[in-house]
Amino acid sequence: MGARILPGSADEARRKIDPGLLSEKVVAAIGKPSLAVHTSGSSTHDIWTYYYADGTMTVNLTDGAIVLIGLDFHPPVIPTSRRR
Protein backbone atom coordinates (compact mmCIF):
# COMPACT_ATOMS: atom_id res chain seq x y z
CA MET A 1 0.00 0.00 0.00
CA GLY A 2 1.35 3.43 -0.93
CA ALA A 3 0.87 6.82 0.63
CA ARG A 4 -2.33 8.68 -0.18
CA ILE A 5 -2.85 11.65 -2.45
CA LEU A 6 -4.52 14.45 -0.51
CA PRO A 7 -7.36 16.69 -1.70
CA GLY A 8 -6.51 20.22 -2.81
CA SER A 9 -3.27 21.46 -4.29
CA ALA A 10 0.33 21.81 -3.16
CA ASP A 11 0.18 25.56 -3.80
CA GLU A 12 -2.93 26.00 -1.61
CA ALA A 13 -1.35 23.99 1.21
CA ARG A 14 1.94 25.93 0.99
CA ARG A 15 0.12 29.23 1.48
CA LYS A 16 -1.24 27.97 4.83
CA ILE A 17 2.11 27.25 6.51
CA ASP A 18 5.42 29.05 7.12
CA PRO A 19 8.81 28.28 8.70
CA GLY A 20 8.65 28.41 12.49
CA LEU A 21 5.11 27.00 12.66
CA LEU A 22 4.79 24.19 15.22
CA SER A 23 3.80 20.67 14.13
CA GLU A 24 0.40 20.78 15.85
CA LYS A 25 -0.51 23.93 13.93
CA VAL A 26 0.72 22.40 10.67
CA VAL A 27 -1.63 19.44 11.15
CA ALA A 28 -4.47 21.80 12.05
CA ALA A 29 -3.83 23.90 8.92
CA ILE A 30 -3.26 21.22 6.26
CA GLY A 31 -3.86 17.83 7.89
CA LYS A 32 -1.67 14.80 8.49
CA PRO A 33 1.07 14.06 5.96
CA SER A 34 0.86 11.34 3.34
CA LEU A 35 4.20 9.99 4.55
CA ALA A 36 6.26 10.79 7.67
CA VAL A 37 9.79 9.94 8.83
CA HIS A 38 11.03 10.68 12.37
CA THR A 39 14.46 10.52 13.99
CA SER A 40 15.50 11.51 17.48
CA GLY A 41 18.71 12.12 19.37
CA SER A 42 19.79 15.34 21.04
CA SER A 43 17.00 16.91 18.95
CA THR A 44 14.15 15.51 16.87
CA HIS A 45 13.90 15.68 13.10
CA ASP A 46 10.87 14.95 10.98
CA ILE A 47 10.27 14.92 7.26
CA TRP A 48 6.61 15.13 6.33
CA THR A 49 5.63 14.55 2.73
CA TYR A 50 2.30 15.72 1.38
CA TYR A 51 1.21 14.32 -2.00
CA TYR A 52 -1.27 16.28 -4.10
CA ALA A 53 -2.41 15.60 -7.67
CA ASP A 54 -0.44 18.65 -8.88
CA GLY A 55 2.74 18.16 -6.85
CA THR A 56 4.56 17.19 -3.68
CA MET A 57 5.31 19.33 -0.65
CA THR A 58 8.05 18.28 1.79
CA VAL A 59 8.11 19.82 5.26
CA ASN A 60 11.26 19.46 7.39
CA LEU A 61 10.81 19.98 11.11
CA THR A 62 13.37 20.21 13.90
CA ASP A 63 12.17 19.92 17.48
CA GLY A 64 8.58 20.22 16.27
CA ALA A 65 8.94 23.44 14.26
CA ILE A 66 9.16 23.89 10.49
CA VAL A 67 12.66 24.77 9.29
CA LEU A 68 12.28 24.12 5.55
CA ILE A 69 9.45 23.69 3.04
CA GLY A 70 10.05 22.24 -0.42
CA LEU A 71 7.70 22.10 -3.41
CA ASP A 72 7.83 20.02 -6.57
CA PHE A 73 5.11 20.83 -9.10
CA HIS A 74 5.11 17.51 -10.94
CA PRO A 75 2.72 14.60 -10.54
CA PRO A 76 3.88 12.74 -7.42
CA VAL A 77 5.92 9.57 -7.47
CA ILE A 78 4.62 7.64 -4.49
CA PRO A 79 6.87 4.99 -2.93
CA THR A 80 5.38 1.56 -2.34
CA SER A 81 6.47 -1.39 -0.29
CA ARG A 82 6.52 -4.77 -2.00
CA ARG A 83 7.26 -8.03 -0.26
CA ARG A 84 8.81 -10.91 -2.13
C-alpha positions in Angstrom: 0.0 0.0 0.0 1.4 3.4 -0.9 0.9 6.8 0.6 -2.3 8.7 -0.2 -2.9 11.6 -2.4 -4.5 14.5 -0.5 -7.4 16.7 -1.7 -6.5 20.2 -2.8 -3.3 21.5 -4.3 0.3 21.8 -3.2 0.2 25.6 -3.8 -2.9 26.0 -1.6 -1.3 24.0 1.2 1.9 25.9 1.0 0.1 29.2 1.5 -1.2 28.0 4.8 2.1 27.2 6.5 5.4 29.0 7.1 8.8 28.3 8.7 8.7 28.4 12.5 5.1 27.0 12.7 4.8 24.2 15.2 3.8 20.7 14.1 0.4 20.8 15.8 -0.5 23.9 13.9 0.7 22.4 10.7 -1.6 19.4 11.1 -4.5 21.8 12.1 -3.8 23.9 8.9 -3.3 21.2 6.3 -3.9 17.8 7.9 -1.7 14.8 8.5 1.1 14.1 6.0 0.9 11.3 3.3 4.2 10.0 4.6 6.3 10.8 7.7 9.8 9.9 8.8 11.0 10.7 12.4 14.5 10.5 14.0 15.5 11.5 17.5 18.7 12.1 19.4 19.8 15.3 21.0 17.0 16.9 18.9 14.1 15.5 16.9 13.9 15.7 13.1 10.9 14.9 11.0 10.3 14.9 7.3 6.6 15.1 6.3 5.6 14.5 2.7 2.3 15.7 1.4 1.2 14.3 -2.0 -1.3 16.3 -4.1 -2.4 15.6 -7.7 -0.4 18.6 -8.9 2.7 18.2 -6.8 4.6 17.2 -3.7 5.3 19.3 -0.6 8.0 18.3 1.8 8.1 19.8 5.3 11.3 19.5 7.4 10.8 20.0 11.1 13.4 20.2 13.9 12.2 19.9 17.5 8.6 20.2 16.3 8.9 23.4 14.3 9.2 23.9 10.5 12.7 24.8 9.3 12.3 24.1 5.6 9.5 23.7 3.0 10.1 22.2 -0.4 7.7 22.1 -3.4 7.8 20.0 -6.6 5.1 20.8 -9.1 5.1 17.5 -10.9 2.7 14.6 -10.5 3.9 12.7 -7.4 5.9 9.6 -7.5 4.6 7.6 -4.5 6.9 5.0 -2.9 5.4 1.6 -2.3 6.5 -1.4 -0.3 6.5 -4.8 -2.0 7.3 -8.0 -0.3 8.8 -10.9 -2.1 
